[in-house]
Structures are given as C-alpha cells and as structure tokens.
Amino acid sequence: MSNFHSKITTATLIASVIAAVSTIPILTYAQQQTNFSADLSGKNIVPPVDTSATGTAKFNVNPNGTLSYQVDVMNINQVIGAPVTLKNGTVLAELLNLYATTGGGNKQQSAFPTGQVNGKLVSDVITAAKLDGPLFGKNVTDLINFMKNGSAYVTVRTTQHQHGEIRGQILPSSAAGTNATTTAAAPGLNKTAATNATTTITTTTTTTTTTTSK
C-alpha cells in the first residue's frame, strides 16, 4: 500500500513541476506585451495652462523590442513638439519628426508649427536610435521601465506654450491585461510546451495506474 501512495505522490510531483516550468515562457511573453497610455490636458502642466486642448497618447511594446505609439489631439494649434519627458521636463524621446517638411520645390517648408489639429498628430515607432537625454545610447526597455513606474510623461508643445500646452503621465493602460492574456499563448513554443506538459502528465498517470493493478 505504501508503494501505491509513493508512486502516486511521485507522479503528482512530476506533473506539478512540468506544469510549472511550462508556464514560465508564457508569463514572460505576457509581461513584455504591455500597453501604456496618457490623457493629455492643460491642467497637468506646471503651472496649469488654461486651454480647451486635450489629447491621448497610446504606446504598445512590440515583440522586437520597439515601441509603437500614436498621439491624438483636439483643439490645438501651432504644435512645435511632442516629447516624452521626465516630470522635470528632461527629454527622453521626441515623438515628432521636427525635420519634416511639407510641399515641394520652392514651396517646401517645415511642417512645424502645425496648423489647427483635430485628430491624429503623429504615429510612429520608437527605436533605440530615437532615445535622448539620460537614455541616449541605451535601449527602449529603459524607456519602458520609466513608463512602468510612472516616471514618464507626454508633453505637447505649441508656439504659445513652448514648455507645454497639454501633458499627461504615461501609465499602464487598462487594456494591457486583456491583450497580454490574449497574446500570451500566441508563440508556437508556448503552445508546444503546454501540449508536451499535458502529454507527460497523462502518460505518468497511466503508468502508475497500470503498475498498481499488477
């Protein structure tokens, strides 16, 4: 009888260890698929700016380690910059291409300052080459760490408010958990690991049952 309990206990331990190990890559992948967002308004500027302009900034960590983003604004005019900064204004990355131009030939001119903007201001991807200030020469993961601990902000600067007309703190968005859960099982490696774990557990249990019968 003690042999029976010993074999059952061994099978259970093996199954538990395999199941636990198989979840490690899934959890790691899920943690990397994090979304961030910021609500932009004049009240977040120091001192606060009295403006009807508002906006949102959304960021998504890509599997290759880069960071996709989009900034949408309303009721804002003559934008001259949209950096990601620390609370004290230190620039970590510029979201606008300040060297962009419009027109062609003799009519070519800088795209900034903009005219009135109601809608998408910019969408692009942050790579290590776009990092600035204390992050110059570092990796996008370093910027993501600032976002995770609430140290990063998006500021939209205009000719009238050159230090910033609207601003918002970048925080993990409410959608992050849902997306992480959905994409966690996406990689083939994770699916294979989960399948192998199930197969091994079934086989171990079957062997134990057969031995007991004898």
N, C-alpha and C positions, 0 to 999 in steps of 0.2 A: 504493500500500500504506500509505503514511504517512497518507493521507486516511482510510483504513479504520480505522486504530488511533486516529486523532484523534477520529473520530466515536464509536467505541466508548467511549473514555475520557470524552468529554463526556456521553454518555448515562449512564454509570456514576456520574459525579459528580452529575448532576442527580437521579438516583434516590436516591443516598445522602443528599443534602441534604433532599429531600422526606420520606424515611422518618424522618430525624432530627427534623425540625420537627413531623411528625405525632405523635410520641410525647410532646412536651412537655406538652400538656394532660392526657394520660393519667397521666403521672408526678405532676404537680401534684395532681390529684384524689386519686390513691392516697395521697400523703403526708398529705393532710388527713384521710383516713379512718383515724384511729388509735385503737386501743383501749388502755385502761390498766386496771391492777388493783392491788390491795393486799391482802396477807394480814395480818390483824389478830390480835395476841396481846399478852398482858401483858409478855412479855419484851422487846418493843420500846419500852416505856415507860421513861423515865429518871427515877429508878431503876426497875428492873423490878418489875412487880406480879405477885404470886403469885395467879393466878386460872385457873379452868378455862374461862373465857370465850374464845371465838375468833370470827373473822368474816372476811368478804371484802367488798371494795368494788370495783365494776366501773364503768368510765366509757367512754363512746363519743362521739366527736365527730360531731355531726350535720351534714348538708350546709349547713344555715342558720347554722352557726357556734356553736350552743348545745351543751351538754354533758349528755347523758343519763347517769343513774347509778342504781345500786341497791346498797344495803348489806344484807347478810345476816349475822346473828349467831346464836350458840348459847350457852346457859348464862349469860346476862347479865341483870341485874335493875336496875330503877330507873335507866334511861338518862335523862340530862338534856341531852345534846348530842352532836353528831357533826360537828365542824368539819373542813374541810380546812385544814391549817396548814403553816407552815414548821417546820423542825426545832426552832427555839427556842420554838414554841408560838404564834407570831403567826398570827391567824386570817385566812384568805384568803376563805373562804366557809363558811356554815353549811348542812349538808345536811338538817337537820331544821327543820320549821316550829315554832319554840318558842312560837308563839302559838296553836297548835292546841288545840282543846278537845274534850271528849267529853261525851256526854249532852245533855240539853236542858232548858230551863226552869230550875226550881230545882235540878236535878241536874247542870247544866253545870259542868264543871271542867276544869282544864288537863290536857292529855294527858301532861304530863311532871311528875314522873318516871313512867316506864312501869312496868308490872308485869314479870314474867319474860318474856323474849323468846327464842324459839327459831324462827328463820326470818327472813323479810324485816322489816327495821327500817324502811326507807324506800326509795322510788324516786321520782325526780322529774327535773327538768331545770334545769341552772344557766344562767341568763342574766346579762347584764352587770349587771342590777339587783341581783343577789344577791351580787356581789363586795364584799369588805370589806377593811379594813386597807390595806396598800400597793397593793391592786388596786382600791380604791374609785374609781369614775368611769372605770375602764379597760375593756378588752374581755376576753371569755372566752379569746381567743387568748393573752393574757398569762398566764392561769392554766394553759393548756395548755403553754406554754413552761416553766413551773415543773415540770410533770409530766414533760415530756420530758427535763429534765436531772436528775431525781431529787430535786428540792428540796421537793416537796410530800408531805404525809402525811395520812392519815385517822385521827382520834382519836375513840374513843367514850368519852364521859364519863358517870360514874354518881354517885349521891349519896355512895357510899362512897369513890370515887376521882374527885374532881372535876377533877383535872388530866388524867385519862385512865386507864381500866382496860385498854383494848386499843388498839393502834395499829399502823399499817403504812405503809411507804413506797410511794408510788404510782409504778409503773414501767410502761413499755410492755409490754403482755401478749403472750404467745406467739401469741395468735390474731390479732394485728394484721396480720402479714404476709399470712396467708391471706385475711382479709377485704379487705385492700387490693387483692390480686390479683383477687379475685372481683368487686369493685365498680369496679375501675379502668375497665373497658370499658363500664360501665353508661350513662353520659351519651351521648345521641344525637350530640352534637358530636364526641366522640372516635371513635365508630364511623364517622361520615361522613368525618372526616379520614383515618382509616385506609383507607377504601374509595377515596377520591379519590387517595391516595398510590399505591395498588396500580394503579389505572386509568392514572395518568400514567406510571408506570414501564413498564407493558405497552405503552402507545402509543409511548413513546420508543424502546423496543427494536424494535418493529415497523417504525417509520420508518427506523431505522438499517439494519436488515436489507434493506429494500426498496431503499434508496439504494445499498448495496453491490452488490446484484445487477445494478443497471444498469451 
